[in-house]
Amino acid sequence: MTNPSWGSPRIVGELAKLGIQVAKATVEKYRLRARKPPSSTWRAFLKNHVKDLASVDFFVVPTVTFKVLYVFVVLSHARRRVVHFNVTESPTAQWTAQQISEAFPWEAAPRFLVRDRDGVYGPAFKDRVESLGIDEILTAPRSPWQNAFAERLIGTLRRECLDHVVVLNQRHLRKLLSDYLDHYHRWRCHRSLAMDCPEPRPVQGPQDRAVVVEVTEAGLYRHYERRAA
């Protein structure tokens, strides 16, 4: 199997984009672990305001020389689009505030911004968010599941990209993430998007076209499409 980390729903979605309809039971090889669902109130809030929501979070990546790099991501919930990311060795409130300005230029800011209570979101960050007309939604202490969209994104970045490479430095990490996010937006199917991609991907019919596999230069991930023979 060329993609051992794929679950059956993703395989079903990938095949559907190639005009091949199969049942989930046909390709099911993984069993999802049971987990406690979020409260109905929080679930309803996320569902009712998904088009107005964005979330932010940090995660750390060690380098080959044992430096720790911090990655800041900004995720728009509606299409699971990563609207901005950046890397730094020393995150500050001023630096983080600048990232918000770069993520939402020209009056493109969401109505709500979900984040945790990390001290890096200091006065400079809060002032910048307020100036953009964004209402902050703070998660409860030690409750990462309340920022589930961003947490899931970070898990995906690790499982499908960063767990397979050794990061050399900031420049290398930015290149890795930029390349992966291009794949993530254009080719990766998402269950939350009815097995579509953040950038909608058309279904390709079988009109005398063969299925081909495209592998990235680094060979970390691949996608499938139909092309004329």
JOSULLIN-V274632 format. One record per run of one state. SS is the DSSP state (2 for helix, 1 for strand, 0 for the rest). FROM is the first residue (numbers start at 1). TO is the last residue. Records with the same first field share a line. If there is no record, write none. Layout:
SS: FROM-TO + FROM-TO
//
This chain:
0: 1-7 + 17-23 + 28-39 + 49-49 + 63-67 + 77-80 + 89-92 + 104-111 + 116-122 + 132-134 + 139-143 + 161-161 + 165-169 + 187-189 + 194-195 + 197-208 + 216-221 + 229-229
2: 8-16 + 24-27 + 40-48 + 50-52 + 93-103 + 123-131 + 144-160 + 162-164 + 170-186 + 191-193
1: 53-62 + 68-76 + 81-88 + 112-115 + 135-138 + 190-190 + 196-196 + 209-215 + 222-228
//
